[in-house]
């Protein structure tokens, strides 16, 4: 993620202007998604040190491992399905062990969106996913249910129902919904579908 390409002062200035303009109508918060790798943690520590007091919400995600993109298959290339799946979760575990300035962990099993070999069995990575969930629960962090899975035509939610059930069984309390919209027409898309799954299949009720 090219941090230098983002005009942070302008972003926070516009947020403050909108807060003043709509103060009697809606609540506006300032947030950022930190797409982190272990090798970029120092950059994000520096970013948070500079702007943390202006942020209401930080979403943590992992889109690259070893500076290789998932969506281009650069990360997966030359590895077995087992190797790239485990390495992906190992990177997330390493990141959350080292970086604490976030509120919610986003689309935990993002690797499934770009796995051309199909869905890797949950049971084979359950151990490391359980470690990840235990840490975020112990630290009071939340887990995002990302509804872009409908848009991408995935066969399951993201994270999967297995991960959502495990999060609940381990005592997880905080679930947020995100649509990964990028464009206005997808804003809050499939939130009702997500709520239905959480309440009727997982047993988690959103406020």
N, C-alpha and C positions, 0 to 999 in steps of 0.2 A: 504494500500500500504506500503510495507516494505522498507522504505527509506534507512535503514541501509544496505540493500543488493545491493545497486547501487554504483559502483565505479565512483563517480563523477569526481575526479581528472583525472582519466584515460580517461573518456569520453571527457572532455574539452581539454586535451592534444592531443588526436587523432584528434579532430576537427581542432585545430590549425595546426597540421601537414598536414592535408588534404587541408586546406586553402592555405598553402604555396605551396604545391605540384601542385595544380590545379588552382592557382590564375589567370592564363591567359586563362582558359578554361570555368570554371563555378563559380558561386557564391555559397558559402556554408555558411549556418547559423547554429547557435547552438540553440536548443530548447528542451523543456521538457514538458511532460504532467503531470500536477499536479492533481492526483486523490484524491480530498479532501472531508473530512467530517468536520462538525463543530468541532468535538472532536480532529481532527488532524491539525487544523489551526495553532496552535503554532509551530508544527514541520515544516510546510511549510513556515511560517514566518522566521524561523531560516534558512531553506534551501535557501530561496531567499536572505536573508541578506548576506549569505556566497557566493553565486554564481550569484546573480542577475546581476552583472556587466559583466558577461560572456554570458548572455542569450540574444538572439535576439527575442525569441518568447516563450511564455508560453501559453499552452492550459489548460484550467480548465475543469475538469470533475467530476462527482459524480457517483461512481460505488457501493458504500456501504452507508447504512444509519444505524446509531446506531451500527456501527461495524458489520453489517450483509450484506452479499453479495446478490446482485440481482440475479445473474445467477444461484446460488444454490437453490433459492427460500427461503433461510433462512429469508430474510427480509419480503417476502410476507406471509409466513406461519403464520396462526392464525389471519390474518386480512382480512377484506372484500376487494373487488377490489377497492371500493371507498377509504377505509382507506389507503391502501398502495400507491395508486396513489397520493392522496393529500399529504401524508407524504413525499413522494419522492420529489415533487415539493417544499414543505415547506422547505426541507433540502437545496435544491439548492438556494432558496431565502435567507435563513439564511447565507449560505456560501458566496454568492456574496455581501451581506450586510456587512460582516466582513472582507473579503479578497479581496484586490484590485490589487495585483501584478500578473495580467494575461492579455493576449491580446484577446483571443477568448474563448467563451463558447462552449464546444464540445457536440455533440449528445444529445441535450437538453432533448428529450423524450426517453432516453435509456430504461426506464422502459417498454416501449412497446415491446422491443425485448424479454423480459423475462416474459411477462404477459400471463400466461396459460389460462386466462379467456377471451382472445380476446382483441380487441382494446377498451379501455375505451373512452367514448364519449368526444370529445374535448370540447364541450360546458360546461361540468361539471368541467373542470379544467382551462377553458379559463381565468377566473379572476386572478388566481395566475400566470399563464404563462404570462399574460399581465404585471403583476407587475415585473416579472423577466426581460422581454424584455425592459420595460421602463428604468430600472436601467442600463442595459448594453448599451443601446442606449445613455442615458444621459452621461455615463462615457466614451463613445467612444470605447467601446469594440465591437468585432465582434462576429458573429454567424457561427458555422461550419455546413456545409452540409456534413454528413458522408455517403459515398457511400457503406459502408458495408451492408446497407439495402438490396441491390441486392444479396449479398453473403448469407445473412441469410434468404432470401426468404420472406422478409416483404412485406406487401401489399402497403406500402407507403414509401415515403422518410423519412430520419431521420435527422433533425426533420421533422415532417409531413408537407404537403403542407399548411395545415391550419396555422401552426406556422410560416412558411415562409411568407405567405401572411400577417399575423398579424405583423410580424417584418417589412415588407415593408410599410404597412399602418401606422405604428407608427413612421416611419421616419428612420428606420435602414439603414445603409449605407455599412456595411462591412460584406461580406460573404466570407468564405474560404471553400475550398474543402479538405476533408480528406478521405483516403480510409481505415484507420484502418487496414493496411496491415498485420503487424506482420511477414509475409513472402514475399520474393521478387516478387512472381508471382501475388500478389494482389496490388502491388504498382500502384497507380493512376487508379485503376480499376473503370470503369463506370464514369469517369470524364466527358466524352462527353455526356452521358445520363443525368448526373446532370446538365450540362450547358444547355442542351436542355430544361429541365423542368424549370430551373430558368428563362430563356429568354422567352420561349413560353407560359408558364403557369402562372408564378409568375410576370413576367415583371421586373426581375432583370438581369442586364447585367454585366458580369465579365470582368475585364480588362485583 
